[in-house]
Amino acid sequence: MSVSLLPHRSIRARVLILLASVALVTIGVLSVVSYRLGSAALERQAFDRLTAVRELKGQAVERYFRTLRAQVLTHSENSMIVGAVREFTAAVASLETEIGSEGAGARDRSLQLYYEGEFLPRLEASMGAAGPLSQYWPEDVLARSLQALFISGNPLEVGSKHLLDTSGLGVRYDVVHGR
């Protein structure tokens, strides 16, 4: 005795149901395959776009640095700039004897307060993390002195500190920097 899947149905109804079932399974399989192929194509296209953007940005950065290099080379041959570098070098060398070491502690404290109260919070706000003060603290005494004179001791607001021409001490560095 045979078991029929569709008892009491005509052969025509059985064939139609079988064909409909095969068509639904085929449509389902094609849908899944099409979805996966489409997803893979979209993902590949997105990666291709990101790669193109990365390449364009890389070329732009390289072009920027080539331009900067050309400018540095051009400026390094400029007699005014060469003379200014020589004057700054001599002014920095004489700075230690002109300002003395007695105020170094006060300058360091002023600079430390600036780093902790202004620089590190701004850096953290823009970068997400700043790191410890020791990571940014200049080892060179003259570098700290110049930063204390022209940055932490500068009465101008952040963003305008470059407008200060002299520290007001009347040292050789002030003359060169002011010019």
Contacts in CASP RR format, 6 or more apart in sequence:
PFRMAT RR
TARGET T0000
AUTHOR 0000-0000-0000
METHOD contacts of the structure
MODEL  1
MSVSLLPHRSIRARVLILLASVALVTIGVLSVVSYRLGSAALERQAFDRL
TAVRELKGQAVERYFRTLRAQVLTHSENSMIVGAVREFTAAVASLETEIG
SEGAGARDRSLQLYYEGEFLPRLEASMGAAGPLSQYWPEDVLARSLQALF
ISGNPLEVGSKHLLDTSGLGVRYDVVHGR
5 14 0 8 1.000
6 13 0 8 1.000
6 14 0 8 1.000
6 17 0 8 1.000
9 17 0 8 1.000
75 81 0 8 1.000
76 82 0 8 1.000
84 176 0 8 1.000
87 176 0 8 1.000
88 173 0 8 1.000
88 176 0 8 1.000
88 177 0 8 1.000
90 172 0 8 1.000
91 171 0 8 1.000
91 172 0 8 1.000
91 173 0 8 1.000
91 175 0 8 1.000
91 176 0 8 1.000
91 177 0 8 1.000
92 142 0 8 1.000
92 146 0 8 1.000
92 173 0 8 1.000
94 171 0 8 1.000
94 172 0 8 1.000
94 173 0 8 1.000
95 142 0 8 1.000
95 145 0 8 1.000
95 146 0 8 1.000
95 171 0 8 1.000
95 172 0 8 1.000
95 173 0 8 1.000
96 141 0 8 1.000
96 142 0 8 1.000
96 145 0 8 1.000
98 169 0 8 1.000
98 171 0 8 1.000
98 172 0 8 1.000
98 173 0 8 1.000
99 145 0 8 1.000
99 169 0 8 1.000
99 171 0 8 1.000
101 141 0 8 1.000
104 141 0 8 1.000
104 144 0 8 1.000
104 145 0 8 1.000
107 144 0 8 1.000
107 145 0 8 1.000
107 148 0 8 1.000
107 149 0 8 1.000
108 144 0 8 1.000
108 148 0 8 1.000
110 148 0 8 1.000
110 152 0 8 1.000
110 153 0 8 1.000
111 144 0 8 1.000
111 147 0 8 1.000
111 148 0 8 1.000
111 151 0 8 1.000
111 152 0 8 1.000
112 133 0 8 1.000
112 137 0 8 1.000
113 152 0 8 1.000
114 151 0 8 1.000
114 152 0 8 1.000
114 153 0 8 1.000
115 133 0 8 1.000
115 136 0 8 1.000
115 137 0 8 1.000
115 152 0 8 1.000
116 133 0 8 1.000
118 158 0 8 1.000
119 136 0 8 1.000
120 130 0 8 1.000
120 131 0 8 1.000
120 133 0 8 1.000
120 136 0 8 1.000
121 130 0 8 1.000
122 158 0 8 1.000
123 130 0 8 1.000
124 130 0 8 1.000
124 131 0 8 1.000
137 144 0 8 1.000
138 144 0 8 1.000
138 147 0 8 1.000
146 173 0 8 1.000
149 167 0 8 1.000
149 169 0 8 1.000
150 161 0 8 1.000
150 164 0 8 1.000
150 167 0 8 1.000
150 177 0 8 1.000
151 161 0 8 1.000
153 167 0 8 1.000
154 161 0 8 1.000
154 164 0 8 1.000
155 164 0 8 1.000
156 163 0 8 1.000
156 164 0 8 1.000
165 174 0 8 1.000
165 177 0 8 1.000
165 178 0 8 1.000
166 174 0 8 1.000
166 175 0 8 1.000
166 177 0 8 1.000
166 178 0 8 1.000
167 173 0 8 1.000
167 174 0 8 1.000
167 177 0 8 1.000
168 174 0 8 1.000
END
